[in-house]
Amino acid sequence: MKRSKAVGNGRADGGRQAAAACPCGSQRPYGECCAPLHEGAAASDAAALMRSRYSAYALGREAYVLATWHPSTRPPGLDDAAAPRWLGLQIRNHSATGPDTASVEFVARYRVAGRGARLHEVSRFVREDGRWYYLDGEFPAVGG
Ligand SMILES: [Zn+2]
């Protein structure tokens, strides 16, 4: 039997991973937090989708990151070589901007090439057919 090495196939150690703390920082087990979304469940709101996308980045689930990216802004793929090591997520604000639109402000900490850095972004999300998608993001001015 051949075993795929592809990322996104978390079945091999799914049990162990499910009991571990979710990468999104919710303090809940991954199996009860972002895992159901990664397996296809719809996110209850834009903040939940944001968390699940962060977890997907942290776990190398590239397919999920792309699948939850709105088709109008979705890149053809992610640049694996530039992938940082994600250290933590803090959601600062989540607000509905319309019946099917929302924005989520967050700070994600990561390490790349041995240096710690922060990504501060206000992301826009849109809901279509009951599913939330990441649309795009703005970067608030540093020190503003
Ligand atoms: Zn989570």
Backbone and ligand atoms as CSV (ligand in chain L), in Angstrom:
chain,resi,resn,atom,element,x,y,z
A,1,MET,N,N,0.840,-1.188,0.000
A,1,MET,CA,C,0.000,0.000,0.000
A,1,MET,C,C,0.879,1.243,0.000
A,2,LYS,N,N,0.532,2.171,-0.826
A,2,LYS,CA,C,1.317,3.397,-0.906
A,2,LYS,C,C,0.736,4.443,0.036
A,3,ARG,N,N,1.601,5.105,0.715
A,3,ARG,CA,C,1.129,6.162,1.599
A,3,ARG,C,C,1.522,7.517,1.030
A,4,SER,N,N,0.555,8.373,0.876
A,4,SER,CA,C,0.832,9.690,0.316
A,4,SER,C,C,1.565,10.563,1.320
A,5,LYS,N,N,2.534,11.295,0.841
A,5,LYS,CA,C,3.264,12.218,1.693
A,5,LYS,C,C,2.653,13.620,1.612
A,6,ALA,N,N,1.641,13.744,0.779
A,6,ALA,CA,C,1.086,15.071,0.524
A,6,ALA,C,C,0.560,15.710,1.801
A,7,VAL,N,N,0.774,17.006,1.927
A,7,VAL,CA,C,0.190,17.707,3.061
A,7,VAL,C,C,-1.316,17.775,2.857
A,8,GLY,N,N,-2.025,17.887,3.934
A,8,GLY,CA,C,-3.479,17.902,3.821
A,8,GLY,C,C,-4.049,16.538,4.115
A,9,ASN,N,N,-3.204,15.511,4.067
A,9,ASN,CA,C,-3.661,14.177,4.415
A,9,ASN,C,C,-3.231,13.901,5.852
A,10,GLY,N,N,-4.040,14.376,6.810
A,10,GLY,CA,C,-3.665,14.258,8.206
A,10,GLY,C,C,-4.158,12.987,8.848
A,11,ARG,N,N,-4.583,12.023,8.054
A,11,ARG,CA,C,-5.190,10.804,8.597
A,11,ARG,C,C,-4.202,9.966,9.412
A,12,ALA,N,N,-2.958,9.922,8.956
A,12,ALA,CA,C,-2.003,8.998,9.554
A,12,ALA,C,C,-1.883,9.201,11.067
A,13,ASP,N,N,-1.773,10.461,11.496
A,13,ASP,CA,C,-1.654,10.696,12.927
A,13,ASP,C,C,-2.839,11.536,13.402
A,14,GLY,N,N,-3.972,11.347,12.781
A,14,GLY,CA,C,-5.156,12.141,13.096
A,14,GLY,C,C,-5.568,12.060,14.550
A,15,GLY,N,N,-5.443,10.885,15.159
A,15,GLY,CA,C,-5.871,10.723,16.532
A,15,GLY,C,C,-5.064,11.569,17.489
A,16,ARG,N,N,-3.746,11.513,17.321
A,16,ARG,CA,C,-2.864,12.274,18.183
A,16,ARG,C,C,-3.073,13.775,17.974
A,17,GLN,N,N,-3.171,14.126,16.704
A,17,GLN,CA,C,-3.324,15.525,16.367
A,17,GLN,C,C,-4.643,16.083,16.914
A,18,ALA,N,N,-5.694,15.266,16.878
A,18,ALA,CA,C,-7.016,15.716,17.295
A,18,ALA,C,C,-7.039,16.083,18.768
A,19,ALA,N,N,-6.244,15.399,19.596
A,19,ALA,CA,C,-6.244,15.642,21.032
A,19,ALA,C,C,-5.350,16.812,21.416
A,20,ALA,N,N,-4.432,17.179,20.526
A,20,ALA,CA,C,-3.504,18.268,20.835
A,20,ALA,C,C,-4.234,19.610,20.754
A,21,ALA,N,N,-3.665,20.603,21.428
A,21,ALA,CA,C,-4.252,21.939,21.401
A,21,ALA,C,C,-4.295,22.457,19.969
A,22,CYS,N,N,-5.391,23.102,19.633
A,22,CYS,CA,C,-5.537,23.606,18.266
A,22,CYS,C,C,-4.528,24.727,18.005
A,23,PRO,N,N,-3.903,24.714,16.840
A,23,PRO,CA,C,-2.906,25.754,16.530
A,23,PRO,C,C,-3.481,27.172,16.566
A,24,CYS,N,N,-4.797,27.316,16.427
A,24,CYS,CA,C,-5.382,28.655,16.362
A,24,CYS,C,C,-5.392,29.363,17.701
A,25,GLY,N,N,-5.008,28.654,18.782
A,25,GLY,CA,C,-4.900,29.315,20.071
A,25,GLY,C,C,-6.200,29.397,20.848
A,26,SER,N,N,-7.194,28.619,20.441
A,26,SER,CA,C,-8.494,28.656,21.111
A,26,SER,C,C,-8.470,27.981,22.473
A,27,GLN,N,N,-7.387,27.250,22.792
A,27,GLN,CA,C,-7.271,26.446,24.020
A,27,GLN,C,C,-8.169,25.215,23.978
A,28,ARG,N,N,-8.719,24.899,22.829
A,28,ARG,CA,C,-9.528,23.696,22.685
A,28,ARG,C,C,-8.740,22.672,21.881
A,29,PRO,N,N,-9.100,21.362,22.054
A,29,PRO,CA,C,-8.421,20.345,21.236
A,29,PRO,C,C,-8.707,20.579,19.757
A,30,TYR,N,N,-7.694,20.328,18.951
A,30,TYR,CA,C,-7.849,20.507,17.506
A,30,TYR,C,C,-9.072,19.752,16.982
A,31,GLY,N,N,-9.294,18.543,17.505
A,31,GLY,CA,C,-10.403,17.714,17.041
A,31,GLY,C,C,-11.774,18.324,17.264
A,32,GLU,N,N,-11.865,19.242,18.246
A,32,GLU,CA,C,-13.149,19.884,18.543
A,32,GLU,C,C,-13.190,21.322,18.059
A,33,CYS,N,N,-12.093,21.769,17.463
A,33,CYS,CA,C,-12.014,23.181,17.075
A,33,CYS,C,C,-11.977,23.301,15.553
A,34,CYS,N,N,-10.795,23.337,14.981
A,34,CYS,CA,C,-10.673,23.574,13.542
A,34,CYS,C,C,-10.750,22.301,12.704
A,35,ALA,N,N,-10.537,21.123,13.317
A,35,ALA,CA,C,-10.539,19.887,12.533
A,35,ALA,C,C,-11.836,19.662,11.761
A,36,PRO,N,N,-13.013,19.842,12.400
A,36,PRO,CA,C,-14.250,19.609,11.638
A,36,PRO,C,C,-14.347,20.501,10.398
A,37,LEU,N,N,-13.854,21.724,10.509
A,37,LEU,CA,C,-13.885,22.632,9.353
A,37,LEU,C,C,-12.943,22.122,8.274
A,38,HIS,N,N,-11.766,21.653,8.703
A,38,HIS,CA,C,-10.806,21.115,7.733
A,38,HIS,C,C,-11.354,19.882,7.040
A,39,GLU,N,N,-12.304,19.198,7.718
A,39,GLU,CA,C,-12.907,17.997,7.120
A,39,GLU,C,C,-14.152,18.327,6.301
A,40,GLY,N,N,-14.502,19.614,6.218
A,40,GLY,CA,C,-15.588,19.984,5.325
A,40,GLY,C,C,-16.775,20.691,5.949
A,41,ALA,N,N,-16.814,20.799,7.289
A,41,ALA,CA,C,-17.932,21.496,7.933
A,41,ALA,C,C,-17.873,22.985,7.603
A,42,ALA,N,N,-19.038,23.623,7.535
A,42,ALA,CA,C,-19.082,25.050,7.249
A,42,ALA,C,C,-18.744,25.831,8.510
A,43,ALA,N,N,-17.974,26.900,8.356
A,43,ALA,CA,C,-17.635,27.758,9.494
A,43,ALA,C,C,-18.878,28.529,9.927
A,44,SER,N,N,-19.050,28.667,11.251
A,44,SER,CA,C,-20.236,29.345,11.766
A,44,SER,C,C,-20.172,30.850,11.515
A,45,ASP,N,N,-18.972,31.401,11.492
A,45,ASP,CA,C,-18.837,32.822,11.177
A,45,ASP,C,C,-17.436,33.078,10.616
A,46,ALA,N,N,-17.197,34.338,10.256
A,46,ALA,CA,C,-15.934,34.664,9.600
A,46,ALA,C,C,-14.748,34.451,10.537
A,47,ALA,N,N,-14.947,34.702,11.834
A,47,ALA,CA,C,-13.844,34.520,12.782
A,47,ALA,C,C,-13.460,33.046,12.871
A,48,ALA,N,N,-14.457,32.162,12.855
A,48,ALA,CA,C,-14.177,30.724,12.897
A,48,ALA,C,C,-13.425,30.304,11.641
A,49,LEU,N,N,-13.812,30.885,10.504
A,49,LEU,CA,C,-13.101,30.553,9.266
A,49,LEU,C,C,-11.662,31.066,9.330
A,50,MET,N,N,-11.514,32.272,9.870
A,50,MET,CA,C,-10.174,32.839,10.026
A,50,MET,C,C,-9.291,31.914,10.850
A,51,ARG,N,N,-9.828,31.433,11.989
A,51,ARG,CA,C,-9.070,30.521,12.848
A,51,ARG,C,C,-8.693,29.245,12.090
A,52,SER,N,N,-9.671,28.699,11.364
A,52,SER,CA,C,-9.420,27.430,10.685
A,52,SER,C,C,-8.405,27.610,9.565
A,53,ARG,N,N,-8.388,28.794,8.955
A,53,ARG,CA,C,-7.392,29.044,7.901
A,53,ARG,C,C,-6.008,29.205,8.503
A,54,TYR,N,N,-5.936,29.867,9.656
A,54,TYR,CA,C,-4.644,29.974,10.334
A,54,TYR,C,C,-4.124,28.577,10.693
A,55,SER,N,N,-5.018,27.745,11.270
A,55,SER,CA,C,-4.616,26.379,11.628
A,55,SER,C,C,-4.159,25.604,10.404
A,56,ALA,N,N,-4.842,25.818,9.293
A,56,ALA,CA,C,-4.474,25.120,8.060
A,56,ALA,C,C,-3.077,25.542,7.601
A,57,TYR,N,N,-2.792,26.841,7.718
A,57,TYR,CA,C,-1.428,27.304,7.398
A,57,TYR,C,C,-0.424,26.604,8.313
A,58,ALA,N,N,-0.744,26.590,9.627
A,58,ALA,CA,C,0.187,26.043,10.610
A,58,ALA,C,C,0.421,24.550,10.392
A,59,LEU,N,N,-0.602,23.845,9.900
A,59,LEU,CA,C,-0.507,22.394,9.724
A,59,LEU,C,C,-0.142,21.997,8.296
A,60,GLY,N,N,0.064,22.990,7.439
A,60,GLY,CA,C,0.434,22.688,6.063
A,60,GLY,C,C,-0.713,22.170,5.218
A,61,ARG,N,N,-1.951,22.511,5.607
A,61,ARG,CA,C,-3.108,22.077,4.829
A,61,ARG,C,C,-3.403,23.113,3.740
A,62,GLU,N,N,-2.542,23.106,2.751
A,62,GLU,CA,C,-2.611,24.089,1.685
A,62,GLU,C,C,-3.954,24.034,0.940
A,63,ALA,N,N,-4.458,22.824,0.734
A,63,ALA,CA,C,-5.705,22.674,-0.032
A,63,ALA,C,C,-6.854,23.401,0.665
A,64,TYR,N,N,-6.866,23.356,1.993
A,64,TYR,CA,C,-7.940,24.022,2.725
A,64,TYR,C,C,-7.806,25.534,2.620
A,65,VAL,N,N,-6.578,26.016,2.717
A,65,VAL,CA,C,-6.346,27.458,2.597
A,65,VAL,C,C,-6.875,27.952,1.246
A,66,LEU,N,N,-6.591,27.199,0.204
A,66,LEU,CA,C,-7.033,27.611,-1.134
A,66,LEU,C,C,-8.539,27.445,-1.300
A,67,ALA,N,N,-9.092,26.379,-0.721
A,67,ALA,CA,C,-10.526,26.111,-0.887
A,67,ALA,C,C,-11.383,27.165,-0.204
A,68,THR,N,N,-10.833,27.809,0.838
A,68,THR,CA,C,-11.605,28.820,1.568
A,68,THR,C,C,-11.250,30.231,1.118
A,69,TRP,N,N,-10.522,30.323,0.026
A,69,TRP,CA,C,-10.140,31.601,-0.582
A,69,TRP,C,C,-11.168,31.886,-1.673
A,70,HIS,N,N,-11.730,33.073,-1.679
A,70,HIS,CA,C,-12.745,33.368,-2.685
A,70,HIS,C,C,-12.145,33.245,-4.092
A,71,PRO,N,N,-12.878,32.594,-5.007
A,71,PRO,CA,C,-12.330,32.364,-6.361
A,71,PRO,C,C,-11.861,33.642,-7.055
A,72,SER,N,N,-12.448,34.781,-6.714
A,72,SER,CA,C,-12.081,36.023,-7.401
A,72,SER,C,C,-10.696,36.527,-6.998
A,73,THR,N,N,-10.194,36.098,-5.849
A,73,THR,CA,C,-8.879,36.575,-5.391
A,73,THR,C,C,-7.910,35.430,-5.095
A,74,ARG,N,N,-8.351,34.200,-5.300
A,74,ARG,CA,C,-7.544,33.022,-4.951
A,74,ARG,C,C,-6.300,32.901,-5.829
A,75,PRO,N,N,-5.120,32.738,-5.203
A,75,PRO,CA,C,-3.904,32.528,-5.996
A,75,PRO,C,C,-3.878,31.099,-6.532
A,76,PRO,N,N,-3.061,30.852,-7.551
A,76,PRO,CA,C,-2.999,29.494,-8.107
A,76,PRO,C,C,-2.430,28.490,-7.109
A,77,GLY,N,N,-1.628,28.968,-6.177
A,77,GLY,CA,C,-1.046,28.065,-5.181
A,77,GLY,C,C,-0.307,28.875,-4.145
A,78,LEU,N,N,0.165,28.193,-3.111
A,78,LEU,CA,C,0.915,28.876,-2.068
A,78,LEU,C,C,2.401,28.618,-2.277
A,79,ASP,N,N,3.186,29.607,-1.892
A,79,ASP,CA,C,4.627,29.498,-2.043
A,79,ASP,C,C,5.210,28.742,-0.855
A,80,ASP,N,N,5.410,27.440,-1.025
A,80,ASP,CA,C,5.884,26.604,0.077
A,80,ASP,C,C,7.246,27.058,0.602
A,81,ALA,N,N,8.097,27.494,-0.299
A,81,ALA,CA,C,9.456,27.853,0.090
A,81,ALA,C,C,9.451,29.009,1.081
A,82,ALA,N,N,8.450,29.886,0.962
A,82,ALA,CA,C,8.406,31.058,1.816
A,82,ALA,C,C,7.573,30.825,3.074
A,83,ALA,N,N,7.087,29.601,3.251
A,83,ALA,CA,C,6.197,29.335,4.374
A,83,ALA,C,C,6.921,29.510,5.704
A,84,PRO,N,N,6.431,30.406,6.542
A,84,PRO,CA,C,7.067,30.593,7.849
A,84,PRO,C,C,6.552,29.555,8.844
A,85,ARG,N,N,7.135,29.552,10.020
A,85,ARG,CA,C,6.627,28.708,11.091
A,85,ARG,C,C,5.685,29.578,11.924
A,86,TRP,N,N,4.426,29.185,11.980
A,86,TRP,CA,C,3.418,29.997,12.658
A,86,TRP,C,C,3.434,29.715,14.149
A,87,LEU,N,N,3.452,30.781,14.938
A,87,LEU,CA,C,3.624,30.637,16.388
A,87,LEU,C,C,2.375,30.950,17.189
A,88,GLY,N,N,1.463,31.706,16.622
A,88,GLY,CA,C,0.278,32.024,17.409
A,88,GLY,C,C,-0.622,33.027,16.713
A,89,LEU,N,N,-1.884,32.968,17.085
A,89,LEU,CA,C,-2.883,33.841,16.471
A,89,LEU,C,C,-3.659,34.570,17.566
A,90,GLN,N,N,-3.875,35.865,17.334
A,90,GLN,CA,C,-4.713,36.638,18.235
A,90,GLN,C,C,-5.734,37.380,17.377
A,91,ILE,N,N,-7.009,37.095,17.615
A,91,ILE,CA,C,-8.057,37.812,16.888
A,91,ILE,C,C,-8.433,39.041,17.696
A,92,ARG,N,N,-8.275,40.200,17.090
A,92,ARG,CA,C,-8.476,41.457,17.818
A,92,ARG,C,C,-9.881,42.009,17.643
A,93,ASN,N,N,-10.452,41.743,16.493
A,93,ASN,CA,C,-11.766,42.310,16.243
A,93,ASN,C,C,-12.465,41.487,15.168
A,94,HIS,N,N,-13.767,41.342,15.317
A,94,HIS,CA,C,-14.569,40.615,14.339
A,94,HIS,C,C,-15.875,41.364,14.213
A,95,SER,N,N,-16.165,41.872,13.033
A,95,SER,CA,C,-17.404,42.619,12.904
A,95,SER,C,C,-18.095,42.306,11.592
A,96,ALA,N,N,-19.414,42.207,11.674
A,96,ALA,CA,C,-20.212,42.042,10.478
A,96,ALA,C,C,-20.269,43.379,9.764
A,97,THR,N,N,-20.005,43.375,8.463
A,97,THR,CA,C,-20.058,44.614,7.694
A,97,THR,C,C,-21.250,44.608,6.752
A,98,GLY,N,N,-22.052,43.546,6.815
A,98,GLY,CA,C,-23.249,43.410,6.001
A,98,GLY,C,C,-23.843,42.053,6.282
A,99,PRO,N,N,-24.960,41.704,5.633
A,99,PRO,CA,C,-25.584,40.403,5.888
A,99,PRO,C,C,-24.665,39.228,5.550
A,100,ASP,N,N,-23.833,39.390,4.542
A,100,ASP,CA,C,-22.958,38.291,4.114
A,100,ASP,C,C,-21.506,38.733,3.963
A,101,THR,N,N,-21.134,39.767,4.701
A,101,THR,CA,C,-19.745,40.218,4.678
A,101,THR,C,C,-19.300,40.500,6.106
A,102,ALA,N,N,-18.012,40.306,6.348
A,102,ALA,CA,C,-17.469,40.525,7.681
A,102,ALA,C,C,-16.002,40.868,7.565
A,103,SER,N,N,-15.486,41.512,8.604
A,103,SER,CA,C,-14.051,41.747,8.648
A,103,SER,C,C,-13.507,41.225,9.969
A,104,VAL,N,N,-12.291,40.721,9.905
A,104,VAL,CA,C,-11.627,40.164,11.081
A,104,VAL,C,C,-10.234,40.767,11.144
A,105,GLU,N,N,-9.945,41.413,12.270
A,105,GLU,CA,C,-8.605,41.946,12.484
A,105,GLU,C,C,-7.837,40.974,13.365
A,106,PHE,N,N,-6.635,40.646,12.946
A,106,PHE,CA,C,-5.866,39.678,13.723
A,106,PHE,C,C,-4.386,40.006,13.671
A,107,VAL,N,N,-3.678,39.436,14.631
A,107,VAL,CA,C,-2.220,39.470,14.623
A,107,VAL,C,C,-1.736,38.035,14.680
A,108,ALA,N,N,-0.936,37.639,13.718
A,108,ALA,CA,C,-0.353,36.299,13.701
A,108,ALA,C,C,1.153,36.446,13.896
A,109,ARG,N,N,1.681,35.669,14.816
A,109,ARG,CA,C,3.125,35.682,15.041
A,109,ARG,C,C,3.743,34.508,14.304
A,110,TYR,N,N,4.903,34.736,13.724
A,110,TYR,CA,C,5.566,33.659,13.012
A,110,TYR,C,C,7.067,33.847,13.051
A,111,ARG,N,N,7.764,32.840,12.616
A,111,ARG,CA,C,9.214,32.874,12.588
A,111,ARG,C,C,9.649,32.466,11.192
A,112,VAL,N,N,10.487,33.260,10.603
A,112,VAL,CA,C,10.995,32.938,9.281
A,112,VAL,C,C,12.479,33.278,9.246
A,113,ALA,N,N,13.273,32.354,8.743
A,113,ALA,CA,C,14.735,32.514,8.678
A,113,ALA,C,C,15.298,32.878,10.055
A,114,GLY,N,N,14.744,32.262,11.113
A,114,GLY,CA,C,15.273,32.449,12.450
A,114,GLY,C,C,14.843,33.726,13.146
A,115,ARG,N,N,14.020,34.519,12.486
A,115,ARG,CA,C,13.588,35.782,13.088
A,115,ARG,C,C,12.088,35.783,13.334
A,116,GLY,N,N,11.690,36.303,14.483
A,116,GLY,CA,C,10.280,36.420,14.805
A,116,GLY,C,C,9.686,37.634,14.115
A,117,ALA,N,N,8.431,37.520,13.709
A,117,ALA,CA,C,7.769,38.633,13.054
A,117,ALA,C,C,6.276,38.555,13.352
A,118,ARG,N,N,5.586,39.638,13.023
A,118,ARG,CA,C,4.149,39.698,13.237
A,118,ARG,C,C,3.445,40.095,11.952
A,119,LEU,N,N,2.335,39.453,11.709
A,119,LEU,CA,C,1.472,39.844,10.595
A,119,LEU,C,C,0.210,40.448,11.198
A,120,HIS,N,N,-0.011,41.722,10.945
A,120,HIS,CA,C,-1.206,42.409,11.438
A,120,HIS,C,C,-2.066,42.728,10.226
A,121,GLU,N,N,-3.235,42.123,10.174
A,121,GLU,CA,C,-4.065,42.231,8.978
A,121,GLU,C,C,-5.528,42.404,9.352
A,122,VAL,N,N,-6.216,43.186,8.550
A,122,VAL,CA,C,-7.674,43.239,8.625
A,122,VAL,C,C,-8.184,42.534,7.381
A,123,SER,N,N,-8.748,41.350,7.574
A,123,SER,CA,C,-9.190,40.535,6.449
A,123,SER,C,C,-10.667,40.748,6.175
A,124,ARG,N,N,-11.010,40.700,4.916
A,124,ARG,CA,C,-12.423,40.777,4.518
A,124,ARG,C,C,-12.900,39.387,4.116
A,125,PHE,N,N,-14.104,39.060,4.569
A,125,PHE,CA,C,-14.696,37.755,4.266
A,125,PHE,C,C,-16.071,37.949,3.647
A,126,VAL,N,N,-16.451,37.012,2.809
A,126,VAL,CA,C,-17.766,37.066,2.175
A,126,VAL,C,C,-18.411,35.684,2.275
A,127,ARG,N,N,-19.733,35.662,2.483
A,127,ARG,CA,C,-20.453,34.394,2.589
A,127,ARG,C,C,-21.268,34.147,1.320
A,128,GLU,N,N,-21.061,32.982,0.751
A,128,GLU,CA,C,-21.815,32.579,-0.439
A,128,GLU,C,C,-22.342,31.173,-0.229
A,129,ASP,N,N,-23.638,30.973,-0.486
A,129,ASP,CA,C,-24.259,29.659,-0.312
A,129,ASP,C,C,-23.959,29.077,1.066
A,130,GLY,N,N,-23.982,29.937,2.086
A,130,GLY,CA,C,-23.814,29.469,3.451
A,130,GLY,C,C,-22.379,29.209,3.867
A,131,ARG,N,N,-21.439,29.507,2.972
A,131,ARG,CA,C,-20.031,29.272,3.315
A,131,ARG,C,C,-19.248,30.567,3.273
A,132,TRP,N,N,-18.377,30.744,4.271
A,132,TRP,CA,C,-17.530,31.926,4.324
A,132,TRP,C,C,-16.262,31.706,3.511
A,133,TYR,N,N,-15.831,32.787,2.846
A,133,TYR,CA,C,-14.583,32.756,2.087
A,133,TYR,C,C,-13.740,33.971,2.444
A,134,TYR,N,N,-12.426,33.769,2.446
A,134,TYR,CA,C,-11.499,34.888,2.589
A,134,TYR,C,C,-11.461,35.639,1.276
A,135,LEU,N,N,-11.589,36.968,1.349
A,135,LEU,CA,C,-11.575,37.765,0.122
A,135,LEU,C,C,-10.214,38.448,-0.055
A,136,ASP,N,N,-9.894,39.342,0.850
A,136,ASP,CA,C,-8.587,39.997,0.791
A,136,ASP,C,C,-8.314,40.655,2.137
A,137,GLY,N,N,-7.177,41.323,2.231
A,137,GLY,CA,C,-6.818,41.920,3.505
A,137,GLY,C,C,-6.093,43.235,3.336
A,138,GLU,N,N,-6.168,44.043,4.391
A,138,GLU,CA,C,-5.435,45.302,4.431
A,138,GLU,C,C,-4.499,45.253,5.617
A,139,PHE,N,N,-3.416,45.995,5.500
A,139,PHE,CA,C,-2.418,45.993,6.564
A,139,PHE,C,C,-2.396,47.367,7.222
A,140,PRO,N,N,-2.915,47.425,8.452
A,140,PRO,CA,C,-2.949,48.728,9.138
A,140,PRO,C,C,-1.537,49.286,9.275
A,141,ALA,N,N,-1.438,50.590,9.197
A,141,ALA,CA,C,-0.135,51.248,9.278
A,141,ALA,C,C,0.543,50.902,10.602
A,142,VAL,N,N,1.831,50.643,10.528
A,142,VAL,CA,C,2.596,50.308,11.732
A,142,VAL,C,C,2.632,51.528,12.638
A,143,GLY,N,N,2.330,51.309,13.898
A,143,GLY,CA,C,2.372,52.387,14.866
A,143,GLY,C,C,1.157,53.303,14.781
A,144,GLY,N,N,0.206,52.988,13.906
A,144,GLY,CA,C,-0.959,53.850,13.744
A,144,GLY,C,C,-2.027,53.579,14.777
L,1,ZN,ZN,ZN,-8.867,25.992,16.107
